[in-house]
Amino acid sequence: MKTKQLLVLVGVLVVLGLLVFILENPFGKSEEQKKVEEAKLLFPFFNKENAAKIEILTAFGTTTTTLAKQNNQWLVESMDNYPADQKAVEELLDKVAEMKTIQRASSNPEKQSVFQVDSSGVEAKLTDTGGNLLAHLFVGKTTPEIFDSYVRAADSNDVYIISGHLKTTFDKGYRSWRDRTIFAFLKEDVTHLTIKSEEEEIELQIDAAGEWQMLKPIVSAADGTEVETITDLMSSLETDDFAESKALSEYELGASKASITATLKDGSARTLLIGKEESGTHYVKREDKAQIFELNKGRVDKLIKKSVDLKSETPVAESEGEGASVTLDGEGGE
């Protein structure tokens, strides 16, 4: 019995030893490991910190987007220097810096159109402040596995397979390179809210105990959950799309009938003007900015609440000091 158990134990140890041998490969590295370690950067001299301009041409040059860096901020130069989505630009720069020649798909120039690494793909040129070319590449279609993309440096016929769905990184459409942020502040900093509509004007204030109170059109405790929904949304509000530049009157924003203002601890205010609705979308704008945005009606409805929805059943506590005497005029800006 003991001999049989010993043989079984020896057998198990042999199997484990073989597994370790196979996995560790002590006598050499796999071909895949060698490829990864020996791979070179596609743009070995590229330093993203030196990039000052990015030109992106979509398929067959149908659209050109120019991003330019000014005072450490990226702007969409081709769209009146509107602030760019900084994270999106950084992602693009990181991708260019990380590209390696691990797997070559082709060196045949006649196959460039097959991989869409010619004018049928997305072309990108990155230059420094002096206009010197840092990187010039074509981003083609995804591989059959859809998790990788074909990429070619403009001065080479070599086409490489690079990790990632890169067309979405380089081609975001004519509008989507712009920063979609409308407001960005800490919701905990909101001390007052003023909501204006055609029916009523609502004034809300947070008291010393951190509870929201309604001061207009009635005096009542406010529903904290409902108010938090408003501050959550408004403090990190992003646009659904950008509207064309037209006269404010065409969007019913010249004399807006609805608005919401959040006043912060430092006394500054953020006001969103609500314009007309078309096909389930409202035109809106910050009071202190020119850009007009498009916001889904459902999101607007979460901001422009009615007093009956904000009223709490809890009796309002008696106010002390200056709390109840605060008056908001809905004006202000950053």
C-alpha positions as CSV (number, residue, x, y, z in Angstrom):
1,M,0.0,0.0,0.0
2,K,2.8,2.4,0.9
3,T,4.6,1.5,-2.3
4,K,1.6,2.4,-4.4
5,Q,1.1,5.7,-2.6
6,L,4.8,6.5,-3.1
7,L,4.5,5.8,-6.9
8,V,1.5,8.0,-7.1
9,L,3.3,10.8,-5.3
10,V,6.3,10.5,-7.6
11,G,4.0,10.6,-10.6
12,V,2.4,13.8,-9.4
13,L,5.8,15.4,-8.8
14,V,6.9,14.5,-12.3
15,V,3.8,16.0,-13.9
16,L,4.2,19.2,-11.9
17,G,7.9,19.4,-12.9
18,L,7.0,19.1,-16.6
19,L,4.4,21.8,-16.2
20,V,7.0,24.1,-14.6
21,F,9.5,23.2,-17.3
22,I,7.0,24.1,-20.1
23,L,5.8,27.3,-18.5
24,E,9.2,28.6,-17.4
25,N,11.0,27.5,-20.6
26,P,14.4,27.7,-18.9
27,F,16.4,26.9,-22.1
28,G,15.0,29.8,-24.1
29,K,12.2,32.3,-24.8
30,S,9.3,31.8,-27.1
31,E,9.3,33.4,-30.5
32,E,6.5,35.7,-29.4
33,Q,8.6,36.8,-26.4
34,K,11.6,37.5,-28.6
35,K,9.5,39.5,-31.0
36,V,8.1,41.7,-28.2
37,E,11.5,42.3,-26.6
38,E,13.3,42.9,-29.9
39,A,10.5,45.2,-31.3
40,K,11.5,48.8,-31.9
41,L,9.4,51.9,-31.5
42,L,7.7,52.9,-34.7
43,F,8.6,56.5,-34.0
44,P,11.8,56.2,-31.8
45,F,12.5,59.9,-31.6
46,F,9.0,61.0,-30.9
47,N,8.5,62.9,-27.6
48,K,4.9,63.8,-26.9
49,E,6.0,66.8,-24.8
50,N,7.4,68.4,-27.9
51,A,4.1,68.1,-29.9
52,A,2.5,71.5,-30.6
53,K,0.2,70.8,-33.5
54,I,-1.7,67.7,-34.8
55,E,-3.4,67.6,-38.2
56,I,-5.9,64.9,-38.8
57,L,-7.2,64.1,-42.2
58,T,-10.1,61.7,-42.6
59,A,-10.6,59.3,-45.5
60,F,-9.6,60.9,-48.8
61,G,-9.1,64.2,-47.1
62,T,-12.8,64.9,-46.7
63,T,-12.3,66.6,-43.3
64,T,-9.2,68.2,-41.7
65,T,-9.1,68.8,-38.0
66,T,-6.2,70.8,-36.6
67,L,-5.3,70.7,-32.9
68,A,-2.9,73.3,-31.5
69,K,-1.3,73.6,-28.1
70,Q,-1.3,77.1,-26.5
71,N,-0.2,77.8,-23.0
72,N,-0.2,74.1,-22.2
73,Q,-3.8,73.7,-23.3
74,W,-4.9,71.9,-26.5
75,L,-7.4,73.8,-28.7
76,V,-9.3,72.9,-31.8
77,E,-7.7,75.4,-34.1
78,S,-9.9,74.5,-37.0
79,M,-13.0,75.4,-34.9
80,D,-12.2,78.9,-33.7
81,N,-9.7,77.6,-31.1
82,Y,-12.4,76.0,-29.0
83,P,-10.9,74.0,-26.0
84,A,-10.2,70.5,-27.0
85,D,-10.9,67.3,-25.1
86,Q,-7.6,67.2,-23.2
87,K,-7.8,63.5,-22.3
88,A,-8.6,62.6,-25.9
89,V,-5.5,64.4,-27.2
90,E,-3.3,62.9,-24.5
91,E,-4.6,59.4,-25.5
92,L,-3.6,60.1,-29.1
93,L,-0.2,61.2,-28.1
94,D,0.4,58.2,-25.8
95,K,-0.6,55.9,-28.6
96,V,1.9,57.4,-31.0
97,A,4.6,57.2,-28.4
98,E,3.9,53.6,-27.6
99,M,3.6,52.1,-31.1
100,K,6.0,49.2,-31.7
101,T,7.1,47.1,-34.7
102,I,6.1,43.8,-33.1
103,Q,4.1,42.3,-35.9
104,R,4.5,43.3,-39.5
105,A,1.5,42.6,-41.7
106,S,2.9,43.6,-45.1
107,S,5.7,45.5,-46.9
108,N,3.9,45.5,-50.3
109,P,2.9,49.0,-51.3
110,E,0.2,47.6,-53.5
111,K,-1.6,46.3,-50.4
112,Q,-1.8,49.6,-48.6
113,S,-5.3,50.2,-49.8
114,V,-6.3,46.8,-48.6
115,F,-5.3,47.7,-45.1
116,Q,-6.5,51.3,-45.6
117,V,-3.2,52.8,-44.6
118,D,-3.2,55.2,-47.5
119,S,-5.5,58.1,-48.3
120,S,-8.5,55.8,-47.6
121,G,-7.5,55.7,-44.0
122,V,-6.9,58.4,-41.3
123,E,-3.8,60.4,-41.8
124,A,-2.1,62.2,-38.9
125,K,0.8,64.7,-38.8
126,L,2.4,65.8,-35.5
127,T,4.7,68.7,-35.5
128,D,6.6,70.8,-32.9
129,T,6.5,74.6,-32.3
130,G,8.9,75.1,-35.2
131,G,6.8,73.1,-37.6
132,N,9.3,70.2,-37.6
133,L,7.7,66.9,-38.3
134,L,7.7,64.6,-35.3
135,A,5.5,61.8,-36.6
136,H,3.5,61.2,-39.8
137,L,1.3,58.1,-40.0
138,F,-1.7,56.4,-41.5
139,V,-4.2,54.6,-39.3
140,G,-6.1,51.9,-41.2
141,K,-8.9,49.5,-40.6
142,T,-9.0,47.0,-37.7
143,T,-7.7,43.5,-38.0
144,P,-10.2,40.6,-38.4
145,E,-10.0,40.1,-34.7
146,I,-11.2,43.8,-34.3
147,F,-9.0,44.4,-31.3
148,D,-6.0,45.6,-33.3
149,S,-5.4,48.1,-36.1
150,Y,-3.1,48.4,-39.1
151,V,-0.7,51.3,-39.0
152,R,1.9,52.6,-41.4
153,A,4.5,55.3,-40.9
154,A,4.2,57.7,-43.9
155,D,7.9,57.3,-45.0
156,S,7.7,53.4,-45.0
157,N,5.9,50.6,-46.9
158,D,5.9,48.5,-43.7
159,V,2.4,48.0,-42.3
160,Y,2.3,46.9,-38.6
161,I,-0.5,45.5,-36.4
162,I,-0.8,47.9,-33.4
163,S,-3.0,47.1,-30.4
164,G,-6.3,48.9,-30.1
165,H,-9.2,50.2,-32.1
166,L,-7.2,53.2,-33.2
167,K,-9.6,54.8,-35.7
168,T,-11.8,55.9,-32.8
169,T,-8.6,57.4,-31.2
170,F,-7.6,59.4,-34.2
171,D,-10.9,60.1,-36.0
172,K,-13.5,61.5,-33.6
173,G,-15.4,63.4,-36.2
174,Y,-15.5,67.1,-36.9
175,R,-17.2,68.1,-33.6
176,S,-16.1,65.5,-31.1
177,W,-12.6,66.8,-30.6
178,R,-14.1,69.7,-28.7
179,D,-14.3,69.6,-24.9
180,R,-17.9,68.6,-24.1
181,T,-17.9,70.1,-20.6
182,I,-20.5,72.7,-19.8
183,F,-19.9,72.8,-16.1
184,A,-17.3,71.2,-13.8
185,F,-17.3,72.1,-10.1
186,L,-17.7,70.3,-6.8
187,K,-21.4,69.6,-6.0
188,E,-20.5,69.9,-2.3
189,D,-19.7,73.6,-3.0
190,V,-23.3,74.4,-4.0
191,T,-25.0,76.6,-1.4
192,H,-28.0,78.0,-3.3
193,L,-30.1,77.0,-6.3
194,T,-32.4,79.2,-8.3
195,I,-34.7,77.5,-10.9
196,K,-36.7,79.7,-13.2
197,S,-39.4,78.6,-15.5
198,E,-42.5,80.2,-17.1
199,E,-44.7,78.9,-14.2
200,E,-42.6,79.9,-11.2
201,E,-39.2,80.8,-9.6
202,I,-37.8,78.4,-7.1
203,E,-35.1,79.3,-4.6
204,L,-33.3,76.7,-2.5
205,Q,-30.7,77.1,0.1
206,I,-28.7,74.7,2.3
207,D,-28.8,75.4,6.0
208,A,-26.1,75.2,8.7
209,A,-27.1,71.5,9.3
210,G,-26.5,70.6,5.7
211,E,-30.2,70.3,4.9
212,W,-31.8,71.9,1.9
213,Q,-34.6,74.4,2.4
214,M,-37.0,75.9,-0.1
215,L,-37.4,79.7,0.3
216,K,-39.5,80.3,-2.8
217,P,-42.3,80.1,-4.0
218,I,-43.1,78.6,-0.5
219,V,-41.1,78.1,2.6
220,S,-40.6,74.4,3.2
221,A,-38.0,71.7,3.8
222,A,-36.7,70.5,0.4
223,D,-36.4,66.9,-0.7
224,G,-32.6,66.3,-0.3
225,T,-32.6,63.4,-2.8
226,E,-34.2,65.5,-5.5
227,V,-31.9,68.4,-4.9
228,E,-28.9,66.1,-5.0
229,T,-30.0,64.8,-8.4
230,I,-29.8,68.4,-9.6
231,T,-26.4,69.2,-8.2
232,D,-25.0,65.8,-9.3
233,L,-26.0,66.5,-12.9
234,M,-25.2,70.2,-13.1
235,S,-21.8,70.0,-11.4
236,S,-20.5,67.6,-14.2
237,L,-22.7,68.6,-17.0
238,E,-21.6,67.7,-20.5
239,T,-23.3,68.5,-23.8
240,D,-24.9,65.9,-26.0
241,D,-23.9,67.9,-29.1
242,F,-22.8,71.4,-30.3
243,A,-25.3,73.7,-32.0
244,E,-24.6,75.7,-35.1
245,S,-23.6,79.3,-34.5
246,K,-26.8,81.4,-35.0
247,A,-28.5,84.3,-33.4
248,L,-29.6,83.6,-29.9
249,S,-33.2,84.6,-30.8
250,E,-33.4,81.6,-33.2
251,Y,-32.8,79.3,-30.2
252,E,-35.0,81.3,-27.9
253,L,-32.0,82.1,-25.8
254,G,-31.9,85.9,-26.2
255,A,-34.6,86.2,-23.4
256,S,-34.6,82.8,-22.0
257,K,-37.8,81.8,-20.2
258,A,-36.1,79.1,-18.2
259,S,-32.7,78.9,-16.4
260,I,-31.0,77.3,-13.4
261,T,-28.3,78.9,-11.3
262,A,-26.0,77.2,-8.8
263,T,-24.2,79.6,-6.4
264,L,-21.0,78.2,-4.8
265,K,-19.3,78.7,-1.5
266,D,-17.0,81.4,-2.9
267,G,-20.0,83.5,-4.1
268,S,-19.5,82.7,-7.8
269,A,-22.5,81.5,-9.8
270,R,-23.0,79.1,-12.7
271,T,-26.1,79.8,-14.8
272,L,-27.5,77.6,-17.6
273,L,-30.0,79.2,-19.9
274,I,-32.6,76.9,-21.4
275,G,-33.8,77.6,-25.0
276,K,-36.4,76.1,-27.3
277,E,-36.9,72.4,-27.7
278,E,-36.7,70.6,-31.1
279,S,-37.1,66.8,-31.6
280,G,-36.6,66.0,-27.9
281,T,-33.5,68.3,-27.6
282,H,-33.2,71.7,-25.9
283,Y,-30.8,74.4,-26.9
284,V,-28.9,75.6,-23.9
285,K,-25.9,77.9,-23.1
286,R,-23.9,79.1,-20.2
287,E,-24.8,82.7,-19.3
288,D,-21.2,83.7,-19.5
289,K,-20.1,81.8,-22.7
290,A,-21.0,82.2,-26.3
291,Q,-21.2,78.5,-27.3
292,I,-24.6,77.0,-27.7
293,F,-25.1,73.3,-26.8
294,E,-27.7,70.7,-27.3
295,L,-29.1,68.8,-24.3
296,N,-31.5,66.0,-24.2
297,K,-35.0,67.0,-22.9
298,G,-34.8,64.2,-20.3
299,R,-31.7,65.8,-18.8
300,V,-33.2,69.3,-18.9
301,D,-36.3,68.0,-17.1
302,K,-34.0,66.7,-14.3
303,L,-32.7,70.3,-13.8
304,I,-35.8,72.4,-14.2
305,K,-37.9,70.8,-11.5
306,K,-41.2,72.1,-10.1
307,S,-41.6,73.2,-6.5
308,V,-44.2,70.4,-5.9
309,D,-41.5,67.9,-6.8
310,L,-38.9,69.5,-4.6
311,K,-41.0,70.0,-1.5
312,S,-40.4,67.7,1.4
313,E,-43.1,66.5,3.8
314,T,-40.7,67.2,6.7
315,P,-41.6,70.6,8.4
316,V,-39.0,73.3,7.7
317,A,-36.8,74.2,10.7
318,E,-36.9,77.8,11.9
319,S,-34.1,79.7,10.2
320,E,-31.7,81.7,12.3
321,G,-29.3,84.5,11.4
322,E,-28.9,85.4,7.7
323,G,-29.9,82.1,6.2
324,A,-33.4,82.9,5.1
325,S,-32.6,86.5,3.9
326,V,-30.3,85.4,1.0
327,T,-31.6,86.6,-2.4
328,L,-30.3,85.2,-5.7
329,D,-30.4,87.2,-8.9
330,G,-29.3,84.4,-11.2
331,E,-26.4,86.4,-12.5
332,G,-22.7,85.5,-12.5
333,G,-20.1,83.4,-14.2
334,E,-16.6,82.0,-13.8
